[in-house]
């Protein structure tokens, strides 16, 4: 696959997030739900991801990955429903995590399509390369 095709495929998770956010907006405008802070944070991150892609493709991919991870751990939402994971035996129940299980699928899609951007992410050189990129230089 050519580099251009791979770069275009990096936008698939962003498109998925836009479709999901559009459905969320539709249910809100239809009067079926009210927004909570997780929805507002989701919309804000969608704007940040879009700006990230406009400034630098690699940064956009990394921010979209962060957005999906935040949704996976229940810190933002693009859905009218938020599932609660409850574990327990008998009457003793513990709420462990509030999240949308669909984010597991979205994270899988994102890392399959854009996993190449995460190779070496814990290295100092990786971040030096990003910070030395001409896109972020102030004239």
N, C-alpha and C positions, 0 to 999 in steps of 0.2 A: 504494500500500500504506500502511496506517495505521501510525502510530508504534508502537502496541502489537504489531502483527504483526511489525514489524521487530525489536523488542526480543525477542520470543519466538524469532525465527529466529537471534538471536545465541547462543542456547543450543545450537544444532545441533553446533558443533565440540566443546563440552563433552560433549555426549551421545556423540559419536563417540569421544572420549578415554576416557570411562567404559566404553564397550563394549569398546574395545581393551584397557583395563586389566583388565576382567573376563575376557577371553579369556586374557590373560597369567597371571592368577591361577589360572584353570582348568588351564592347562598345567603350572603349578608344582605345584598340588595333586595333579595326575595323575602327578607324578613324572617328567615328560618333560624338565624343565629345572631349573636352579638360578638364583636371582636373582643379578644382578651389580649393581654400584653404580649403573649407569644405570637399572635398574628401580626401585631405591629412590628415586632422585631423581625419576623419573617419578611415582611414587605421592605423593611429597611435594608436587610441583608441582600435582598434581590436587587435593590438599587446599587448597593456597594459592589456586588458581583458584576453587574452590568458595566459599571464604571471601571472596574478592574480589567475586564476584557477589552474595553476601549483603550485603556492606557497601555496595557501589556498583557499579551495572551497568557503567559505563564502565571502572572499574578492573578488573572481572572480564574484560571483553572484551580489554583491553590485556594482562593477565596470561596469558590463554589464548593470545593471539598470541605472547607471549614464550615460552610453553611449546612451542608448535608450532615456533617458530624454533630453540629449543634442541634439539628432537628432529630437526629437519632437519639440523643440524650435528653430530648424533651425541652430544650431551651428555646426553641422557636417552632412555629407551626405554619403549615400551608394547607391545613385541612380543617373542616368544620368539626371533626371529631378527634379527640385525643384519648388514646387508650391508656388505661392504668394497668400495670402489671402487678398482680397481687400473688404473693406466695404465702402458704400457711397450711397448718394441719388443724382440722376441726374448727373451733371458734377463734383460734389464734391466727390472725392474718396480718401480714406486714406488706405495706405498699412500698415496693422497691423503686419503681421507675414509671414516670408518665412519659409516653412517647408514641410516635406513630410508626407502627411496624413497617409501613411502606418505605420508610427511610432505609431499611436494610436493603431492599431491592435497589433503591436509588444509589446507595453507597456502592453496591456491587457494580452497577452499570458505570458509575463514575470511575471507579478504580480499574475496571477493565479497559475503558476507553482512554483514560488519562493517567494511568498508573506510571507511565514513563516520567512524569513530572515529579514524582515522589522519590525517585532513586537518588540516594545520597542526601536526603533532606536534613539529616541530623549533622551533616558536616559543615564546618565553618566556611569552607570554600563555596558551597552551594549558596549560602546567604551573601557572601562577598560578591559572587557573580551577579546575583539579583540586584544588590545595592550599587554595583558599578555599571548597571545597564543605563544607556544614554536616555531612556525614556523618563527616568526619575531625576535627571540632572536639572538643576534650576539654572536658567541662563543668566 
